[in-house]
Amino acid sequence: MLQITLVLIFIQVIVISSLRFQGLNKQRFARLYSNKIDGITISGDLTPLSNNVLVKVKEIASSTSGGLFIPDNAKERPTEGTVVAAGPGRVHPETGLLITIAVQPTENVIYGKYDGTELKYNDVNHQMIKDDDILLKYTGKEPTLENVECIRDQVLVKLPPKEESNAAGIIISTAEAKEKRANYGVVSKIGPGRQAGNGVNMPIQVAPGDGVRFRDFAGSVVKIETQEYLVLKAYDILAKW
């Protein structure tokens, strides 16, 4: 009888110890794999849904190439970053087909100045944006004309210089030319096309090298290797030549 009692006590001690060990492990696991979003602790990683993309914002340089300090209030809002996580894609509302997500983790992206939602993820600036709002993606440290790719039905257009030539052939720069953005240019790159409800990419009706006229104030201006380009949707292009 005594032996049975000792065995039961021994088993009870083992069970209690095991439960305590599991509880400690869970606490350690939670601490190890917890993250913060806007100062709030969450368990596990932040996982985007649908066609949302979590982008780690690229830091803006605090000084110029000549060593001049740039105060915070003079810095432009960053529009570049690296994809940290991406959702599975958007479901087409009519066909139920899953539309493929346009970017993948580790890819660098350029997006619109006012697109998406700002958030602090683990005390680092991030942006949650729709993949449709991404203008370009690229590999490498900096975007170049060779490594940038257009997203979906985006078109990259090289803008003409903001200068005019007078009758004597002297190049002049006008105040009006600086204020009004050009509404024409030359196509540099095009995306694969927007995915239709059946999963097929719809063709874009322009090609690199085409001259195009597009809607006034359409698209977003980006600077690549000191040259200004415009990224706009294919449907904003009115005509080509």
Order of alpha helices (4+ residues) and beta strands (2+ residues): alpha-beta-beta-beta-beta-beta-beta-beta-beta-beta-beta-beta-beta-beta-beta-alpha-beta-beta-beta-beta-beta
